[in-house]
Amino acid sequence: MTAETVFDLVRETIWVAMLIGGPPLLAALVVGLAVSLLQALTQIQELTLTLVPKMAAIFAALAFSMPYMWATLQGFGERLYDRIGNLGLG
């Protein structure tokens, strides 16, 4: 296993982690920004007003993007096992 192979594996792992974690984080970002804007406009400072919509958005994003996330993770796992299998042949 060369350094190039290790760096490529680390790069792909980070990329897959961003692809999998992106939808819930993006949903939380958008909802958090909208709620913060609403709070700034109405001057309502309630902690549950920020927490509950973010949690609902994260759960909704997870529910809708779970097939995509699973396919991405499954493809990464298959590529990883192919690389492990090819290590002994090289």
PDB file of N, CA, C and O in Angstrom:
ATOM      1  N   MET A   1       0.854  -1.168   0.000  1.00  0.00           N
ATOM      2  CA  MET A   1       0.000   0.000   0.000  1.00  0.00           C
ATOM      3  C   MET A   1       0.903   1.235   0.000  1.00  0.00           C
ATOM      4  O   MET A   1       1.710   1.436   0.908  1.00  0.00           O
ATOM      5  N   THR A   2       0.750   2.038  -1.018  1.00  0.00           N
ATOM      6  CA  THR A   2       1.577   3.233  -1.150  1.00  0.00           C
ATOM      7  C   THR A   2       0.915   4.424  -0.470  1.00  0.00           C
ATOM      8  O   THR A   2      -0.253   4.377  -0.086  1.00  0.00           O
ATOM      9  N   ALA A   3       1.692   5.485  -0.333  1.00  0.00           N
ATOM     10  CA  ALA A   3       1.159   6.711   0.276  1.00  0.00           C
ATOM     11  C   ALA A   3       0.055   7.300  -0.599  1.00  0.00           C
ATOM     12  O   ALA A   3      -0.909   7.870  -0.087  1.00  0.00           O
ATOM     13  N   GLU A   4       0.195   7.163  -1.906  1.00  0.00           N
ATOM     14  CA  GLU A   4      -0.830   7.673  -2.823  1.00  0.00           C
ATOM     15  C   GLU A   4      -2.162   6.951  -2.612  1.00  0.00           C
ATOM     16  O   GLU A   4      -3.223   7.574  -2.646  1.00  0.00           O
ATOM     17  N   THR A   5      -2.104   5.653  -2.397  1.00  0.00           N
ATOM     18  CA  THR A   5      -3.319   4.877  -2.147  1.00  0.00           C
ATOM     19  C   THR A   5      -3.980   5.303  -0.841  1.00  0.00           C
ATOM     20  O   THR A   5      -5.203   5.423  -0.767  1.00  0.00           O
ATOM     21  N   VAL A   6      -3.172   5.529   0.180  1.00  0.00           N
ATOM     22  CA  VAL A   6      -3.708   5.950   1.477  1.00  0.00           C
ATOM     23  C   VAL A   6      -4.352   7.322   1.360  1.00  0.00           C
ATOM     24  O   VAL A   6      -5.456   7.534   1.864  1.00  0.00           O
ATOM     25  N   PHE A   7      -3.669   8.262   0.696  1.00  0.00           N
ATOM     26  CA  PHE A   7      -4.227   9.605   0.532  1.00  0.00           C
ATOM     27  C   PHE A   7      -5.515   9.576  -0.282  1.00  0.00           C
ATOM     28  O   PHE A   7      -6.457  10.312   0.015  1.00  0.00           O
ATOM     29  N   ASP A   8      -5.558   8.733  -1.300  1.00  0.00           N
ATOM     30  CA  ASP A   8      -6.769   8.612  -2.105  1.00  0.00           C
ATOM     31  C   ASP A   8      -7.918   8.040  -1.277  1.00  0.00           C
ATOM     32  O   ASP A   8      -9.059   8.486  -1.400  1.00  0.00           O
ATOM     33  N   LEU A   9      -7.619   7.065  -0.443  1.00  0.00           N
ATOM     34  CA  LEU A   9      -8.641   6.477   0.420  1.00  0.00           C
ATOM     35  C   LEU A   9      -9.148   7.494   1.446  1.00  0.00           C
ATOM     36  O   LEU A   9     -10.350   7.571   1.697  1.00  0.00           O
ATOM     37  N   VAL A  10      -8.248   8.263   2.031  1.00  0.00           N
ATOM     38  CA  VAL A  10      -8.652   9.289   3.003  1.00  0.00           C
ATOM     39  C   VAL A  10      -9.488  10.362   2.321  1.00  0.00           C
ATOM     40  O   VAL A  10     -10.491  10.814   2.874  1.00  0.00           O
ATOM     41  N   ARG A  11      -9.082  10.773   1.124  1.00  0.00           N
ATOM     42  CA  ARG A  11      -9.835  11.785   0.386  1.00  0.00           C
ATOM     43  C   ARG A  11     -11.242  11.292   0.072  1.00  0.00           C
ATOM     44  O   ARG A  11     -12.217  12.025   0.238  1.00  0.00           O
ATOM     45  N   GLU A  12     -11.341  10.058  -0.379  1.00  0.00           N
ATOM     46  CA  GLU A  12     -12.658   9.508  -0.705  1.00  0.00           C
ATOM     47  C   GLU A  12     -13.515   9.332   0.550  1.00  0.00           C
ATOM     48  O   GLU A  12     -14.728   9.535   0.503  1.00  0.00           O
ATOM     49  N   THR A  13     -12.897   8.959   1.660  1.00  0.00           N
ATOM     50  CA  THR A  13     -13.634   8.817   2.915  1.00  0.00           C
ATOM     51  C   THR A  13     -14.203  10.151   3.373  1.00  0.00           C
ATOM     52  O   THR A  13     -15.356  10.221   3.798  1.00  0.00           O
ATOM     53  N   ILE A  14     -13.406  11.205   3.291  1.00  0.00           N
ATOM     54  CA  ILE A  14     -13.882  12.537   3.673  1.00  0.00           C
ATOM     55  C   ILE A  14     -14.994  12.985   2.739  1.00  0.00           C
ATOM     56  O   ILE A  14     -15.978  13.576   3.186  1.00  0.00           O
ATOM     57  N   TRP A  15     -14.851  12.712   1.455  1.00  0.00           N
ATOM     58  CA  TRP A  15     -15.879  13.104   0.490  1.00  0.00           C
ATOM     59  C   TRP A  15     -17.198  12.380   0.769  1.00  0.00           C
ATOM     60  O   TRP A  15     -18.262  12.998   0.729  1.00  0.00           O
ATOM     61  N   VAL A  16     -17.135  11.088   1.047  1.00  0.00           N
ATOM     62  CA  VAL A  16     -18.348  10.319   1.345  1.00  0.00           C
ATOM     63  C   VAL A  16     -18.983  10.819   2.642  1.00  0.00           C
ATOM     64  O   VAL A  16     -20.208  10.901   2.737  1.00  0.00           O
ATOM     65  N   ALA A  17     -18.170  11.153   3.632  1.00  0.00           N
ATOM     66  CA  ALA A  17     -18.710  11.692   4.887  1.00  0.00           C
ATOM     67  C   ALA A  17     -19.433  13.012   4.644  1.00  0.00           C
ATOM     68  O   ALA A  17     -20.469  13.271   5.257  1.00  0.00           O
ATOM     69  N   MET A  18     -18.902  13.844   3.761  1.00  0.00           N
ATOM     70  CA  MET A  18     -19.576  15.105   3.444  1.00  0.00           C
ATOM     71  C   MET A  18     -20.868  14.853   2.677  1.00  0.00           C
ATOM     72  O   MET A  18     -21.869  15.530   2.915  1.00  0.00           O
ATOM     73  N   LEU A  19     -20.860  13.897   1.768  1.00  0.00           N
ATOM     74  CA  LEU A  19     -22.078  13.583   1.015  1.00  0.00           C
ATOM     75  C   LEU A  19     -23.170  13.020   1.916  1.00  0.00           C
ATOM     76  O   LEU A  19     -24.349  13.326   1.738  1.00  0.00           O
ATOM     77  N   ILE A  20     -22.778  12.207   2.874  1.00  0.00           N
ATOM     78  CA  ILE A  20     -23.765  11.604   3.768  1.00  0.00           C
ATOM     79  C   ILE A  20     -24.262  12.609   4.802  1.00  0.00           C
ATOM     80  O   ILE A  20     -25.454  12.645   5.107  1.00  0.00           O
ATOM     81  N   GLY A  21     -23.378  13.409   5.333  1.00  0.00           N
ATOM     82  CA  GLY A  21     -23.767  14.362   6.362  1.00  0.00           C
ATOM     83  C   GLY A  21     -24.344  15.656   5.833  1.00  0.00           C
ATOM     84  O   GLY A  21     -24.898  16.447   6.597  1.00  0.00           O
ATOM     85  N   GLY A  22     -24.222  15.882   4.543  1.00  0.00           N
ATOM     86  CA  GLY A  22     -24.663  17.144   3.959  1.00  0.00           C
ATOM     87  C   GLY A  22     -26.146  17.442   4.047  1.00  0.00           C
ATOM     88  O   GLY A  22     -26.505  18.538   4.479  1.00  0.00           O
ATOM     89  N   PRO A  23     -27.031  16.528   3.660  1.00  0.00           N
ATOM     90  CA  PRO A  23     -28.463  16.855   3.681  1.00  0.00           C
ATOM     91  C   PRO A  23     -29.012  17.265   5.048  1.00  0.00           C
ATOM     92  O   PRO A  23     -29.722  18.268   5.126  1.00  0.00           O
ATOM     93  N   PRO A  24     -28.717  16.532   6.135  1.00  0.00           N
ATOM     94  CA  PRO A  24     -29.246  17.000   7.419  1.00  0.00           C
ATOM     95  C   PRO A  24     -28.618  18.311   7.875  1.00  0.00           C
ATOM     96  O   PRO A  24     -29.297  19.155   8.460  1.00  0.00           O
ATOM     97  N   LEU A  25     -27.329  18.486   7.613  1.00  0.00           N
ATOM     98  CA  LEU A  25     -26.683  19.737   8.013  1.00  0.00           C
ATOM     99  C   LEU A  25     -27.209  20.917   7.215  1.00  0.00           C
ATOM    100  O   LEU A  25     -27.399  22.004   7.760  1.00  0.00           O
ATOM    101  N   LEU A  26     -27.442  20.711   5.936  1.00  0.00           N
ATOM    102  CA  LEU A  26     -27.984  21.786   5.108  1.00  0.00           C
ATOM    103  C   LEU A  26     -29.402  22.148   5.544  1.00  0.00           C
ATOM    104  O   LEU A  26     -29.762  23.325   5.575  1.00  0.00           O
ATOM    105  N   ALA A  27     -30.202  21.144   5.880  1.00  0.00           N
ATOM    106  CA  ALA A  27     -31.561  21.416   6.362  1.00  0.00           C
ATOM    107  C   ALA A  27     -31.525  22.196   7.670  1.00  0.00           C
ATOM    108  O   ALA A  27     -32.299  23.136   7.851  1.00  0.00           O
ATOM    109  N   ALA A  28     -30.635  21.814   8.583  1.00  0.00           N
ATOM    110  CA  ALA A  28     -30.517  22.534   9.854  1.00  0.00           C
ATOM    111  C   ALA A  28     -30.036  23.960   9.634  1.00  0.00           C
ATOM    112  O   ALA A  28     -30.477  24.878  10.326  1.00  0.00           O
ATOM    113  N   LEU A  29     -29.137  24.152   8.679  1.00  0.00           N
ATOM    114  CA  LEU A  29     -28.633  25.491   8.380  1.00  0.00           C
ATOM    115  C   LEU A  29     -29.737  26.388   7.843  1.00  0.00           C
ATOM    116  O   LEU A  29     -29.891  27.524   8.292  1.00  0.00           O
ATOM    117  N   VAL A  30     -30.498  25.885   6.892  1.00  0.00           N
ATOM    118  CA  VAL A  30     -31.559  26.693   6.279  1.00  0.00           C
ATOM    119  C   VAL A  30     -32.645  27.024   7.301  1.00  0.00           C
ATOM    120  O   VAL A  30     -33.081  28.171   7.393  1.00  0.00           O
ATOM    121  N   VAL A  31     -33.079  26.028   8.064  1.00  0.00           N
ATOM    122  CA  VAL A  31     -34.128  26.270   9.056  1.00  0.00           C
ATOM    123  C   VAL A  31     -33.613  27.177  10.169  1.00  0.00           C
ATOM    124  O   VAL A  31     -34.340  28.059  10.626  1.00  0.00           O
ATOM    125  N   GLY A  32     -32.387  26.980  10.607  1.00  0.00           N
ATOM    126  CA  GLY A  32     -31.820  27.834  11.641  1.00  0.00           C
ATOM    127  C   GLY A  32     -31.715  29.277  11.198  1.00  0.00           C
ATOM    128  O   GLY A  32     -31.987  30.193  11.974  1.00  0.00           O
ATOM    129  N   LEU A  33     -31.321  29.483   9.945  1.00  0.00           N
ATOM    130  CA  LEU A  33     -31.240  30.844   9.413  1.00  0.00           C
ATOM    131  C   LEU A  33     -32.623  31.481   9.328  1.00  0.00           C
ATOM    132  O   LEU A  33     -32.790  32.651   9.673  1.00  0.00           O
ATOM    133  N   ALA A  34     -33.609  30.722   8.873  1.00  0.00           N
ATOM    134  CA  ALA A  34     -34.970  31.257   8.769  1.00  0.00           C
ATOM    135  C   ALA A  34     -35.546  31.588  10.146  1.00  0.00           C
ATOM    136  O   ALA A  34     -36.180  32.629  10.319  1.00  0.00           O
ATOM    137  N   VAL A  35     -35.330  30.712  11.118  1.00  0.00           N
ATOM    138  CA  VAL A  35     -35.847  30.962  12.463  1.00  0.00           C
ATOM    139  C   VAL A  35     -35.120  32.141  13.103  1.00  0.00           C
ATOM    140  O   VAL A  35     -35.745  32.952  13.787  1.00  0.00           O
ATOM    141  N   SER A  36     -33.824  32.246  12.891  1.00  0.00           N
ATOM    142  CA  SER A  36     -33.071  33.379  13.438  1.00  0.00           C
ATOM    143  C   SER A  36     -33.540  34.690  12.833  1.00  0.00           C
ATOM    144  O   SER A  36     -33.644  35.699  13.530  1.00  0.00           O
ATOM    145  N   LEU A  37     -33.819  34.679  11.551  1.00  0.00           N
ATOM    146  CA  LEU A  37     -34.344  35.879  10.906  1.00  0.00           C
ATOM    147  C   LEU A  37     -35.717  36.236  11.474  1.00  0.00           C
ATOM    148  O   LEU A  37     -36.007  37.405  11.727  1.00  0.00           O
ATOM    149  N   LEU A  38     -36.553  35.226  11.672  1.00  0.00           N
ATOM    150  CA  LEU A  38     -37.866  35.455  12.273  1.00  0.00           C
ATOM    151  C   LEU A  38     -37.737  36.007  13.696  1.00  0.00           C
ATOM    152  O   LEU A  38     -38.472  36.915  14.084  1.00  0.00           O
ATOM    153  N   GLN A  39     -36.808  35.460  14.459  1.00  0.00           N
ATOM    154  CA  GLN A  39     -36.599  35.947  15.823  1.00  0.00           C
ATOM    155  C   GLN A  39     -36.079  37.381  15.829  1.00  0.00           C
ATOM    156  O   GLN A  39     -36.477  38.179  16.677  1.00  0.00           O
ATOM    157  N   ALA A  40     -35.206  37.710  14.904  1.00  0.00           N
ATOM    158  CA  ALA A  40     -34.678  39.072  14.846  1.00  0.00           C
ATOM    159  C   ALA A  40     -35.763  40.064  14.445  1.00  0.00           C
ATOM    160  O   ALA A  40     -35.792  41.192  14.938  1.00  0.00           O
ATOM    161  N   LEU A  41     -36.646  39.648  13.559  1.00  0.00           N
ATOM    162  CA  LEU A  41     -37.712  40.551  13.118  1.00  0.00           C
ATOM    163  C   LEU A  41     -38.780  40.748  14.188  1.00  0.00           C
ATOM    164  O   LEU A  41     -39.307  41.850  14.340  1.00  0.00           O
ATOM    165  N   THR A  42     -39.099  39.702  14.921  1.00  0.00           N
ATOM    166  CA  THR A  42     -40.175  39.796  15.915  1.00  0.00           C
ATOM    167  C   THR A  42     -39.660  40.010  17.332  1.00  0.00           C
ATOM    168  O   THR A  42     -40.461  40.235  18.240  1.00  0.00           O
ATOM    169  N   GLN A  43     -38.367  39.948  17.547  1.00  0.00           N
ATOM    170  CA  GLN A  43     -37.717  40.102  18.850  1.00  0.00           C
ATOM    171  C   GLN A  43     -38.206  39.079  19.870  1.00  0.00           C
ATOM    172  O   GLN A  43     -38.293  39.367  21.063  1.00  0.00           O
ATOM    173  N   ILE A  44     -38.519  37.895  19.390  1.00  0.00           N
ATOM    174  CA  ILE A  44     -38.877  36.783  20.275  1.00  0.00           C
ATOM    175  C   ILE A  44     -37.608  35.966  20.501  1.00  0.00           C
ATOM    176  O   ILE A  44     -37.011  35.476  19.542  1.00  0.00           O
ATOM    177  N   GLN A  45     -37.196  35.816  21.742  1.00  0.00           N
ATOM    178  CA  GLN A  45     -35.985  35.064  22.065  1.00  0.00           C
ATOM    179  C   GLN A  45     -36.362  33.826  22.878  1.00  0.00           C
ATOM    180  O   GLN A  45     -36.239  33.817  24.103  1.00  0.00           O
ATOM    181  N   GLU A  46     -36.808  32.812  22.204  1.00  0.00           N
ATOM    182  CA  GLU A  46     -37.232  31.577  22.854  1.00  0.00           C
ATOM    183  C   GLU A  46     -36.358  30.439  22.341  1.00  0.00           C
ATOM    184  O   GLU A  46     -36.249  30.235  21.132  1.00  0.00           O
ATOM    185  N   LEU A  47     -35.736  29.696  23.254  1.00  0.00           N
ATOM    186  CA  LEU A  47     -34.821  28.630  22.868  1.00  0.00           C
ATOM    187  C   LEU A  47     -35.534  27.497  22.132  1.00  0.00           C
ATOM    188  O   LEU A  47     -35.002  26.958  21.161  1.00  0.00           O
ATOM    189  N   THR A  48     -36.722  27.136  22.584  1.00  0.00           N
ATOM    190  CA  THR A  48     -37.428  26.029  21.930  1.00  0.00           C
ATOM    191  C   THR A  48     -37.868  26.397  20.518  1.00  0.00           C
ATOM    192  O   THR A  48     -38.097  25.517  19.687  1.00  0.00           O
ATOM    193  N   LEU A  49     -37.985  27.679  20.249  1.00  0.00           N
ATOM    194  CA  LEU A  49     -38.363  28.109  18.903  1.00  0.00           C
ATOM    195  C   LEU A  49     -37.267  27.781  17.894  1.00  0.00           C
ATOM    196  O   LEU A  49     -37.556  27.583  16.714  1.00  0.00           O
ATOM    197  N   THR A  50     -36.023  27.722  18.338  1.00  0.00           N
ATOM    198  CA  THR A  50     -34.938  27.356  17.425  1.00  0.00           C
ATOM    199  C   THR A  50     -34.700  25.854  17.405  1.00  0.00           C
ATOM    200  O   THR A  50     -34.357  25.294  16.363  1.00  0.00           O
ATOM    201  N   LEU A  51     -34.878  25.199  18.546  1.00  0.00           N
ATOM    202  CA  LEU A  51     -34.540  23.785  18.645  1.00  0.00           C
ATOM    203  C   LEU A  51     -35.532  22.877  17.922  1.00  0.00           C
ATOM    204  O   LEU A  51     -35.123  21.999  17.163  1.00  0.00           O
ATOM    205  N   VAL A  52     -36.800  23.074  18.143  1.00  0.00           N
ATOM    206  CA  VAL A  52     -37.820  22.168  17.601  1.00  0.00           C
ATOM    207  C   VAL A  52     -37.864  22.185  16.069  1.00  0.00           C
ATOM    208  O   VAL A  52     -37.896  21.112  15.467  1.00  0.00           O
ATOM    209  N   PRO A  53     -37.866  23.348  15.411  1.00  0.00           N
ATOM    210  CA  PRO A  53     -37.868  23.312  13.944  1.00  0.00           C
ATOM    211  C   PRO A  53     -36.599  22.695  13.352  1.00  0.00           C
ATOM    212  O   PRO A  53     -36.657  22.014  12.327  1.00  0.00           O
ATOM    213  N   LYS A  54     -35.455  22.933  13.995  1.00  0.00           N
ATOM    214  CA  LYS A  54     -34.217  22.320  13.498  1.00  0.00           C
ATOM    215  C   LYS A  54     -34.276  20.802  13.607  1.00  0.00           C
ATOM    216  O   LYS A  54     -33.898  20.092  12.676  1.00  0.00           O
ATOM    217  N   MET A  55     -34.749  20.310  14.742  1.00  0.00           N
ATOM    218  CA  MET A  55     -34.850  18.861  14.910  1.00  0.00           C
ATOM    219  C   MET A  55     -35.819  18.261  13.904  1.00  0.00           C
ATOM    220  O   MET A  55     -35.546  17.205  13.334  1.00  0.00           O
ATOM    221  N   ALA A  56     -36.942  18.922  13.682  1.00  0.00           N
ATOM    222  CA  ALA A  56     -37.915  18.429  12.704  1.00  0.00           C
ATOM    223  C   ALA A  56     -37.319  18.428  11.299  1.00  0.00           C
ATOM    224  O   ALA A  56     -37.535  17.491  10.531  1.00  0.00           O
ATOM    225  N   ALA A  57     -36.570  19.475  10.965  1.00  0.00           N
ATOM    226  CA  ALA A  57     -35.947  19.548   9.641  1.00  0.00           C
ATOM    227  C   ALA A  57     -34.886  18.469   9.470  1.00  0.00           C
ATOM    228  O   ALA A  57     -34.768  17.878   8.396  1.00  0.00           O
ATOM    229  N   ILE A  58     -34.119  18.212  10.513  1.00  0.00           N
ATOM    230  CA  ILE A  58     -33.090  17.172  10.431  1.00  0.00           C
ATOM    231  C   ILE A  58     -33.731  15.800  10.251  1.00  0.00           C
ATOM    232  O   ILE A  58     -33.282  15.013   9.417  1.00  0.00           O
ATOM    233  N   PHE A  59     -34.773  15.505  11.021  1.00  0.00           N
ATOM    234  CA  PHE A  59     -35.452  14.215  10.870  1.00  0.00           C
ATOM    235  C   PHE A  59     -36.099  14.077   9.496  1.00  0.00           C
ATOM    236  O   PHE A  59     -36.064  13.000   8.900  1.00  0.00           O
ATOM    237  N   ALA A  60     -36.686  15.155   8.990  1.00  0.00           N
ATOM    238  CA  ALA A  60     -37.285  15.106   7.654  1.00  0.00           C
ATOM    239  C   ALA A  60     -36.216  14.900   6.585  1.00  0.00           C
ATOM    240  O   ALA A  60     -36.408  14.127   5.647  1.00  0.00           O
ATOM    241  N   ALA A  61     -35.089  15.597   6.733  1.00  0.00           N
ATOM    242  CA  ALA A  61     -34.001  15.433   5.763  1.00  0.00           C
ATOM    243  C   ALA A  61     -33.451  14.015   5.806  1.00  0.00           C
ATOM    244  O   ALA A  61     -33.144  13.436   4.765  1.00  0.00           O
ATOM    245  N   LEU A  62     -33.326  13.459   6.994  1.00  0.00           N
ATOM    246  CA  LEU A  62     -32.864  12.075   7.102  1.00  0.00           C
ATOM    247  C   LEU A  62     -33.859  11.107   6.474  1.00  0.00           C
ATOM    248  O   LEU A  62     -33.461  10.155   5.803  1.00  0.00           O
ATOM    249  N   ALA A  63     -35.133  11.343   6.686  1.00  0.00           N
ATOM    250  CA  ALA A  63     -36.155  10.449   6.131  1.00  0.00           C
ATOM    251  C   ALA A  63     -36.160  10.493   4.605  1.00  0.00           C
ATOM    252  O   ALA A  63     -36.278   9.456   3.952  1.00  0.00           O
ATOM    253  N   PHE A  64     -36.032  11.688   4.040  1.00  0.00           N
ATOM    254  CA  PHE A  64     -36.087  11.811   2.581  1.00  0.00           C
ATOM    255  C   PHE A  64     -34.777  11.418   1.896  1.00  0.00           C
ATOM    256  O   PHE A  64     -34.793  10.938   0.762  1.00  0.00           O
ATOM    257  N   SER A  65     -33.652  11.616   2.568  1.00  0.00           N
ATOM    258  CA  SER A  65     -32.372  11.354   1.910  1.00  0.00           C
ATOM    259  C   SER A  65     -31.752  10.022   2.315  1.00  0.00           C
ATOM    260  O   SER A  65     -30.637   9.718   1.893  1.00  0.00           O
ATOM    261  N   MET A  66     -32.435   9.232   3.111  1.00  0.00           N
ATOM    262  CA  MET A  66     -31.869   7.962   3.550  1.00  0.00           C
ATOM    263  C   MET A  66     -31.552   7.009   2.391  1.00  0.00           C
ATOM    264  O   MET A  66     -30.497   6.377   2.435  1.00  0.00           O
ATOM    265  N   PRO A  67     -32.389   6.865   1.363  1.00  0.00           N
ATOM    266  CA  PRO A  67     -31.999   5.982   0.249  1.00  0.00           C
ATOM    267  C   PRO A  67     -30.722   6.454  -0.451  1.00  0.00           C
ATOM    268  O   PRO A  67     -29.867   5.641  -0.804  1.00  0.00           O
ATOM    269  N   TYR A  68     -30.597   7.756  -0.648  1.00  0.00           N
ATOM    270  CA  TYR A  68     -29.388   8.312  -1.263  1.00  0.00           C
ATOM    271  C   TYR A  68     -28.173   8.069  -0.372  1.00  0.00           C
ATOM    272  O   TYR A  68     -27.110   7.677  -0.853  1.00  0.00           O
ATOM    273  N   MET A  69     -28.336   8.304   0.922  1.00  0.00           N
ATOM    274  CA  MET A  69     -27.221   8.123   1.849  1.00  0.00           C
ATOM    275  C   MET A  69     -26.801   6.655   1.909  1.00  0.00           C
ATOM    276  O   MET A  69     -25.611   6.344   1.950  1.00  0.00           O
ATOM    277  N   TRP A  70     -27.778   5.767   1.915  1.00  0.00           N
ATOM    278  CA  TRP A  70     -27.470   4.342   1.966  1.00  0.00           C
ATOM    279  C   TRP A  70     -26.760   3.894   0.688  1.00  0.00           C
ATOM    280  O   TRP A  70     -25.796   3.130   0.752  1.00  0.00           O
ATOM    281  N   ALA A  71     -27.224   4.358  -0.462  1.00  0.00           N
ATOM    282  CA  ALA A  71     -26.586   3.980  -1.728  1.00  0.00           C
ATOM    283  C   ALA A  71     -25.151   4.506  -1.789  1.00  0.00           C
ATOM    284  O   ALA A  71     -24.255   3.816  -2.276  1.00  0.00           O
ATOM    285  N   THR A  72     -24.936   5.714  -1.301  1.00  0.00           N
ATOM    286  CA  THR A  72     -23.588   6.283  -1.287  1.00  0.00           C
ATOM    287  C   THR A  72     -22.668   5.473  -0.389  1.00  0.00           C
ATOM    288  O   THR A  72     -21.543   5.155  -0.774  1.00  0.00           O
ATOM    289  N   LEU A  73     -23.137   5.142   0.798  1.00  0.00           N
ATOM    290  CA  LEU A  73     -22.326   4.374   1.738  1.00  0.00           C
ATOM    291  C   LEU A  73     -22.088   2.953   1.237  1.00  0.00           C
ATOM    292  O   LEU A  73     -21.005   2.400   1.426  1.00  0.00           O
ATOM    293  N   GLN A  74     -23.090   2.365   0.604  1.00  0.00           N
ATOM    294  CA  GLN A  74     -22.937   1.014   0.069  1.00  0.00           C
ATOM    295  C   GLN A  74     -21.921   1.002  -1.073  1.00  0.00           C
ATOM    296  O   GLN A  74     -21.084   0.103  -1.150  1.00  0.00           O
ATOM    297  N   GLY A  75     -21.994   1.986  -1.949  1.00  0.00           N
ATOM    298  CA  GLY A  75     -21.023   2.068  -3.039  1.00  0.00           C
ATOM    299  C   GLY A  75     -19.608   2.257  -2.522  1.00  0.00           C
ATOM    300  O   GLY A  75     -18.664   1.667  -3.047  1.00  0.00           O
ATOM    301  N   PHE A  76     -19.462   3.079  -1.495  1.00  0.00           N
ATOM    302  CA  PHE A  76     -18.139   3.278  -0.901  1.00  0.00           C
ATOM    303  C   PHE A  76     -17.625   1.984  -0.284  1.00  0.00           C
ATOM    304  O   PHE A  76     -16.452   1.644  -0.438  1.00  0.00           O
ATOM    305  N   GLY A  77     -18.494   1.266   0.409  1.00  0.00           N
ATOM    306  CA  GLY A  77     -18.086  -0.002   1.005  1.00  0.00           C
ATOM    307  C   GLY A  77     -17.666  -1.024  -0.036  1.00  0.00           C
ATOM    308  O   GLY A  77     -16.694  -1.754   0.160  1.00  0.00           O
ATOM    309  N   GLU A  78     -18.396  -1.079  -1.144  1.00  0.00           N
ATOM    310  CA  GLU A  78     -18.033  -2.014  -2.216  1.00  0.00           C
ATOM    311  C   GLU A  78     -16.686  -1.649  -2.830  1.00  0.00           C
ATOM    312  O   GLU A  78     -15.860  -2.525  -3.087  1.00  0.00           O
ATOM    313  N   ARG A  79     -16.463  -0.356  -3.064  1.00  0.00           N
ATOM    314  CA  ARG A  79     -15.167   0.069  -3.606  1.00  0.00           C
ATOM    315  C   ARG A  79     -14.036  -0.222  -2.622  1.00  0.00           C
ATOM    316  O   ARG A  79     -12.933  -0.591  -3.027  1.00  0.00           O
ATOM    317  N   LEU A  80     -14.312  -0.055  -1.342  1.00  0.00           N
ATOM    318  CA  LEU A  80     -13.304  -0.317  -0.324  1.00  0.00           C
ATOM    319  C   LEU A  80     -12.947  -1.797  -0.278  1.00  0.00           C
ATOM    320  O   LEU A  80     -11.771  -2.151  -0.200  1.00  0.00           O
ATOM    321  N   TYR A  81     -13.958  -2.662  -0.326  1.00  0.00           N
ATOM    322  CA  TYR A  81     -13.689  -4.099  -0.326  1.00  0.00           C
ATOM    323  C   TYR A  81     -12.970  -4.537  -1.598  1.00  0.00           C
ATOM    324  O   TYR A  81     -12.144  -5.448  -1.549  1.00  0.00           O
ATOM    325  N   ASP A  82     -13.264  -3.912  -2.727  1.00  0.00           N
ATOM    326  CA  ASP A  82     -12.527  -4.218  -3.953  1.00  0.00           C
ATOM    327  C   ASP A  82     -11.058  -3.847  -3.808  1.00  0.00           C
ATOM    328  O   ASP A  82     -10.177  -4.583  -4.252  1.00  0.00           O
ATOM    329  N   ARG A  83     -10.801  -2.708  -3.189  1.00  0.00           N
ATOM    330  CA  ARG A  83      -9.406  -2.297  -2.971  1.00  0.00           C
ATOM    331  C   ARG A  83      -8.691  -3.252  -2.028  1.00  0.00           C
ATOM    332  O   ARG A  83      -7.528  -3.590  -2.247  1.00  0.00           O
ATOM    333  N   ILE A  84      -9.376  -3.684  -0.986  1.00  0.00           N
ATOM    334  CA  ILE A  84      -8.762  -4.620  -0.043  1.00  0.00           C
ATOM    335  C   ILE A  84      -8.459  -5.937  -0.751  1.00  0.00           C
ATOM    336  O   ILE A  84      -7.407  -6.536  -0.527  1.00  0.00           O
ATOM    337  N   GLY A  85      -9.369  -6.383  -1.598  1.00  0.00           N
ATOM    338  CA  GLY A  85      -9.143  -7.619  -2.342  1.00  0.00           C
ATOM    339  C   GLY A  85      -7.993  -7.514  -3.324  1.00  0.00           C
ATOM    340  O   GLY A  85      -7.298  -8.498  -3.576  1.00  0.00           O
ATOM    341  N   ASN A  86      -7.784  -6.320  -3.884  1.00  0.00           N
ATOM    342  CA  ASN A  86      -6.710  -6.132  -4.856  1.00  0.00           C
ATOM    343  C   ASN A  86      -5.353  -5.899  -4.205  1.00  0.00           C
ATOM    344  O   ASN A  86      -4.338  -5.921  -4.901  1.00  0.00           O
ATOM    345  N   LEU A  87      -5.299  -5.680  -2.906  1.00  0.00           N
ATOM    346  CA  LEU A  87      -4.020  -5.438  -2.246  1.00  0.00           C
ATOM    347  C   LEU A  87      -3.111  -6.657  -2.318  1.00  0.00           C
ATOM    348  O   LEU A  87      -1.902  -6.516  -2.503  1.00  0.00           O
ATOM    349  N   GLY A  88      -3.671  -7.838  -2.176  1.00  0.00           N
ATOM    350  CA  GLY A  88      -2.855  -9.044  -2.206  1.00  0.00           C
ATOM    351  C   GLY A  88      -2.349  -9.393  -3.595  1.00  0.00           C
ATOM    352  O   GLY A  88      -1.357 -10.110  -3.730  1.00  0.00           O
ATOM    353  N   LEU A  89      -3.020  -8.892  -4.638  1.00  0.00           N
ATOM    354  CA  LEU A  89      -2.635  -9.237  -6.007  1.00  0.00           C
ATOM    355  C   LEU A  89      -1.538  -8.333  -6.543  1.00  0.00           C
ATOM    356  O   LEU A  89      -0.807  -8.724  -7.452  1.00  0.00           O
ATOM    357  N   GLY A  90      -1.413  -7.134  -5.994  1.00  0.00           N
ATOM    358  CA  GLY A  90      -0.486  -6.144  -6.531  1.00  0.00           C
ATOM    359  C   GLY A  90       0.910  -6.449  -6.189  1.00  0.00           C
ATOM    360  O   GLY A  90       1.815  -5.706  -6.569  1.00  0.00           O
TER     361      GLY A  90
END
